[in-house]
Every structure is written in structure tokens, then in C-alpha cells.
């Protein structure tokens, strides 16, 4: 689990370090592991919690490519500004 704030998300968009544009708001990334059934159950539970708490858009990866794309922001964020 990793939380990126609105400034980190804005910076990711500015430097165009991923293949998409992100909402410039606090974003929580959660990686689920386990059996397909366990992951599906976890996604359903987290989705309901997010909705109940006005968490905004809830996205999850349906395949390996979507997983890489979705996690690209989290992976690149710590390197922004490092030299």
C-alpha cells in the first residue's frame, strides 16, 4: 500500500513519466495478492469501503498489462526530483 499526495500526482503528470494522465489528488495504491478468489474478494471489499467514504474513482487491474500501467505512477514517484 502506498499513498501519493496531490503534489506527487501533479508532478507525475508534468514530467509525463507514465502512459496516462492521473487525477491530481491524493491517491492510494494497494496491491492485492493471493488466489483469484481472494483477490476478487479484496477488490470488492476495498471498492465498497472507498465508495462508502467518498473515495472517488476506484480502479483495479484486470490483467498483467493493466497492472503494470496502474502501478507505473507508484513506481516512478520516488525517482522524481532525484538526481
N, C-alpha and C positions, 0 to 999 in steps of 0.2 A: 504494500500500500504506500502510495506517495501523494502528497498534496503539493500542487503548484499554485502559486498565487496569481492574481491578475497581471502583475508586472512580468512574471516569468512567461505567462501565456502570450502577452503582448510582444515580448522580446522574441519568442519563437516565431511569431508571425512576421515580425520586422526582418529578421535575418533569413526568412524563408528556408529554414533548415529541415522542414518536413514537406511532405507532398500534399498538404492541405492547409486550410486556414482554420484556426481554432477560435472558439469563443474566448474573449479576453476577460475571463472571470475565474475565481478560484475553481480549480479542477482537481478532483480526487481520482487517482488511478488505482485500481485494485486488480491484482492478478489472481485468478482462481486456479486451483489445481485439484486433481482427483479424477474419479471416474466421470464419464459423460453425464451420468445421472446426478452426481454430487455437484458438478459444476453448474448444471442447469438449475438445480435447486438453489444454489447460492446466488446465481444471477437473478432468479425470481425474487428471492428474499431481499436482496440489496435494491432491486428495482422498486419494490413496494416501499421500502424504507425511504428511498430517495423521493418517491412521489409523495408520500405522506408528509415529508418535511420540506416540500417545495424545493427539491434538489435540482430542478432544471432538467435539461436533456440527459438521458441515461443511455449510453451506448455500450454495446458489447460486441466482441468479435465472434463471427460465425465460422471462421476458418483461419488457417495459418497466415495468409496474406493480410487479412483484416487485423489480426492480432499484431503483426509487425507494424502496420500503418498506425493503429491506435496507440501502440507503445512508443512510437517514434518520438513524440514530444517529450515523454518522460526520460527517454534515454539521452536525448540531446540537451536537455535543460541544464544539467550540471556543467556542461562544457562551454556554455555561452559566457563570454567575457573572460574565459581562461586563456592565457597565452603562455 
